[in-house]
Amino acid sequence: MWRQQYLFSFFIKQLMNILSLFDGISCAKVALHKCKLHINQYFSSEIDKYAIIISNNNHKDIIRLGDIRQIDTKTLPKIDILIGGSPCQDLSISKQNRKGLQGSRSVLFYEYCRILNEINPRYFILENVASMSKVDKEIISQELKVQPILLDASLVSAQRRKRLFWTNIKNIQLPHDRNISLQSILEDGTALYNKSYCIDANYYKGGPVSKIEYKLKNNLPRSQIENRIMVKNNDGSYRKLTPIECERLQGLPDNYTYGVSNTQRYKCLGNAFNVDIVTHILSYL
């Protein structure tokens, strides 16, 4: 009997309550499953309707809290892991005249801080772009009382995606380079010659493309238009990456984002975590 009680108690202790802020398409939940961490309750804060559609299509058990500014932490149980990537639009070097943490979107970082201080989770992870200013980086570090770790998704995927992670999880090392080539994640089949993926005048005028930065490997050709990677078909034509290929770059199952337009699939994937980088961080638990 004592053995059964001990095993039951041990199992219960492994169940974790998760709060994912700026949850997007719930890549954090995918990473938790990859780490085989047992989830008791997964709470999500997200307002983008297309991201929520994708998340709902893949995860039926998420408890949705809506806008981060409206979260009353007194209604939550004890949270074991707080995770999130606050908006980077005002921090990224790609935006001209960026306003940093005082910008209308990136200022939501302070809502992350509010919730962190109110719930005092066992562990926390915050992700954001590596190209932010030194001043904003220092402010975030002071608020969270930890220094960030720079991790590049090129070590675990076929894309270059440098991100800063602030966390109280200890002794995190760089992942081993898996040497994953872009060629290895490309789709096969005649469907890739679909006009929607072709490089034509509409694309050059600024048609919908992924916001992900891709690491070029195996001498695949690079377009000079907006610095996006283009794939060369067998007939010599060029195309952009498909949504499934973008899913693979982010460590997601094929068709994870199916159910919304390709434009929204690209957008949601561009805003997402790289699953395997977050899995690597969580593995240190």
Secondary structure, DSSP 8 states (H G I E B T S, - for coil): -HHHHHHHHHHHHH-EEEEEET-TTTHHHHHHHHTT--EEEEEEE---HHHHHHHHHH-S--EE---GGG--GGGS---SEEEE----TTTSTTSTT--GGGSTTGGGHHHHHHHHHHH--SEEEEEEETTS-HHHHHHHHHHHTS--EEEEGGGTSSS--EEEEEES-------------SGGG---SGGGG-GGGB--HHHHTT-----------TT--B-SSTT-B-EE-TTS-EE---HHHHHHHTT--TTTTTTS-HHHHHHHHHTS--HHHHHHHHTT-
